[in-house]
Amino acid sequence: MKLMLFGVTGGTGAQLLAQALGAGHQVTAVARDPARVPVTDPDAPLTVLPGDALAPETWRQAVAGHDAVLSCLGSTDRKHPTTVYSQGTRNLVEAMRASGVGRLLCLSSAGLEITPEVPLPQRLVTRYVIQRLYRHGYADMARMESLVRSPAADGTAWTVVRPPMLTDGPLTGTYRTAENARLERPKSLSRADLAHYLLTHVDDRRAHRAVVEVAY
Ligand SMILES: NC(=O)c1ccc[n+]([C@@H]2O[C@H](COP(=O)([O-])OP(=O)(O)OC[C@H]3O[C@@H](n4cnc5c(N)ncnc54)[C@H](OP(=O)(O)O)[C@@H]3O)[C@@H](O)[C@H]2O)c1
């Protein structure tokens, strides 16, 4: 497949890039600082474009011809509001619709919603610690999730993936998934396995227009 990736200088995105190239896919990676894109094989079928998700003029034209766009965009700034999830994803969707690319996978968080399936102690920690600490990021993830459900994303086969706490553990390829449903006791997930889910579900129609929980 021909894949366009965002966020490859981050933890999950770097794993995704390595796995995509390892699986023989042709990759275009958009990064704010191309020098930080982790490339181990200079002969890999990889094109790196300098670009900011919030400034689509630099990469918009390059979207055409890809089979899917996979976004590992995220904000680590806990102090200030962000629009990287909502406006960044809006820019992706608009560019994809303009160029006829119909498949999008992007990342949100399981902590966005506290469901009865989550054990009480974890519910309390999520509500009173995590949701407070990451309130700006969560607010913008919620806007992103609304955006993909809105007419603005009509015609886009989107998947919003909600992982729990991410770790730098190994790739196992073994984890649970729930499409438009909640997982019981979601614990953690390695960034390598999150990337594995993204890459191996590009063609999964059950994940189209779905919010998917992925966790051990
Ligand atoms: N950490 C957790 O436990 C946890 C739990 C649930 C969900 N999540 C979510 O899972 C996702 C992946 O997490 P992670 O820790 O692997 O991510 P990360 O290491 O924080 O990587 C984020 C990536 O987004 C890129 N990015 C941010 N703003 C950008 C912009 N305007 N234009 C282009 N690129 C931009 C960063 O690029 P630069 O290198 O240029 O900054 C980086 O490559 C994130 O969305 C995160 O919110 C995390």
PDBQT file of the ligand as one rigid body, heavy atoms in Angstrom, charges set to zero:
ROOT
HETATM    1  N1  LIG A 301       0.878   8.747  26.479  1.00  0.00    +0.000 N 
HETATM    2  C1  LIG A 301      -0.165   7.999  26.746  1.00  0.00    +0.000 C 
HETATM    3  O1  LIG A 301      -0.192   7.200  27.719  1.00  0.00    +0.000 OA
HETATM    4  C2  LIG A 301      -1.381   8.109  25.834  1.00  0.00    +0.000 A 
HETATM    5  C3  LIG A 301      -2.548   7.463  26.207  1.00  0.00    +0.000 A 
HETATM    6  C4  LIG A 301      -3.645   7.494  25.340  1.00  0.00    +0.000 A 
HETATM    7  C5  LIG A 301      -3.556   8.182  24.135  1.00  0.00    +0.000 A 
HETATM    8  N2  LIG A 301      -2.398   8.839  23.803  1.00  0.00    +0.000 N 
HETATM    9  C6  LIG A 301      -2.340   9.521  22.491  1.00  0.00    +0.000 C 
HETATM   10  O2  LIG A 301      -1.690   8.635  21.594  1.00  0.00    +0.000 OA
HETATM   11  C7  LIG A 301      -1.022   9.396  20.585  1.00  0.00    +0.000 C 
HETATM   12  C8  LIG A 301       0.396   8.899  20.423  1.00  0.00    +0.000 C 
HETATM   13  O3  LIG A 301       1.109   9.117  21.620  1.00  0.00    +0.000 OA
HETATM   14  P1  LIG A 301       2.705   9.168  21.579  1.00  0.00    +0.000 P 
HETATM   15  O4  LIG A 301       3.156   9.289  23.004  1.00  0.00    +0.000 OA
HETATM   16  O5  LIG A 301       3.216   8.064  20.741  1.00  0.00    +0.000 OA
HETATM   17  O6  LIG A 301       2.896  10.547  20.799  1.00  0.00    +0.000 OA
HETATM   18  P2  LIG A 301       4.119  11.608  20.842  1.00  0.00    +0.000 P 
HETATM   19  O7  LIG A 301       5.388  10.885  21.111  1.00  0.00    +0.000 OA
HETATM   20  O8  LIG A 301       3.731  12.744  21.733  1.00  0.00    +0.000 OA
HETATM   21  O9  LIG A 301       4.136  12.098  19.318  1.00  0.00    +0.000 OA
HETATM   22  C9  LIG A 301       3.280  13.098  18.821  1.00  0.00    +0.000 C 
HETATM   23  C10 LIG A 301       3.676  13.362  17.385  1.00  0.00    +0.000 C 
HETATM   24  O10 LIG A 301       2.808  14.394  16.865  1.00  0.00    +0.000 OA
HETATM   25  C11 LIG A 301       3.630  15.304  16.153  1.00  0.00    +0.000 C 
HETATM   26  N3  LIG A 301       3.003  16.615  16.053  1.00  0.00    +0.000 N 
HETATM   27  C12 LIG A 301       2.475  17.351  17.059  1.00  0.00    +0.000 A 
HETATM   28  N4  LIG A 301       2.005  18.518  16.559  1.00  0.00    +0.000 NA
HETATM   29  C13 LIG A 301       2.251  18.499  15.221  1.00  0.00    +0.000 A 
HETATM   30  C14 LIG A 301       1.986  19.394  14.158  1.00  0.00    +0.000 A 
HETATM   31  N5  LIG A 301       1.355  20.563  14.365  1.00  0.00    +0.000 N 
HETATM   32  N6  LIG A 301       2.344  19.058  12.900  1.00  0.00    +0.000 NA
HETATM   33  C15 LIG A 301       2.997  17.876  12.678  1.00  0.00    +0.000 A 
HETATM   34  N7  LIG A 301       3.285  16.987  13.644  1.00  0.00    +0.000 NA
HETATM   35  C16 LIG A 301       2.914  17.296  14.895  1.00  0.00    +0.000 A 
HETATM   36  C17 LIG A 301       4.917  15.349  16.940  1.00  0.00    +0.000 C 
HETATM   37  O11 LIG A 301       5.909  15.928  16.131  1.00  0.00    +0.000 OA
HETATM   38  P3  LIG A 301       7.150  16.791  16.737  1.00  0.00    +0.000 P 
HETATM   39  O12 LIG A 301       8.222  15.761  16.961  1.00  0.00    +0.000 OA
HETATM   40  O13 LIG A 301       7.463  17.730  15.640  1.00  0.00    +0.000 OA
HETATM   41  O14 LIG A 301       6.678  17.436  18.006  1.00  0.00    +0.000 OA
HETATM   42  C18 LIG A 301       5.122  13.852  17.197  1.00  0.00    +0.000 C 
HETATM   43  O15 LIG A 301       5.671  13.240  16.061  1.00  0.00    +0.000 OA
HETATM   44  C19 LIG A 301      -1.165  10.849  20.974  1.00  0.00    +0.000 C 
HETATM   45  O16 LIG A 301      -2.251  11.397  20.255  1.00  0.00    +0.000 OA
HETATM   46  C20 LIG A 301      -1.522  10.793  22.451  1.00  0.00    +0.000 C 
HETATM   47  O17 LIG A 301      -2.285  11.909  22.853  1.00  0.00    +0.000 OA
HETATM   48  C21 LIG A 301      -1.310   8.797  24.629  1.00  0.00    +0.000 A 
ENDROOT
TORSDOF 0
